């Protein structure tokens, strides 16, 4: 998976994509023409100081790294951490992210 880096890519995903929400995360999903997934992660200063924000980012990135092969390809996916995500454990983040991916319809039925 690649990263979304340009502000225009984030804005396109926000305006054209579908959004799904749960307790810890908001996810925006929109299609791309690249045939591969691109991941964007946004963690606001409201979540905490830089240490907390970077830990939250690392948790999201790690879940995507381990379970990214289960996602259908050709999507831009933006994850936004909510304030409640501050200090949660890896297992909670994993469950939350995978639940949202299923809700968004980007999980494939393969192992």
Beta strands, then each sheet from edge to edge (+ up, - down):
strand 1: 2-3
strand 2: 18-21
strand 3: 25-31
strand 4: 38-43
strand 5: 75-81
sheet 1: 1+ 4+ 5+ 3- 2+
end
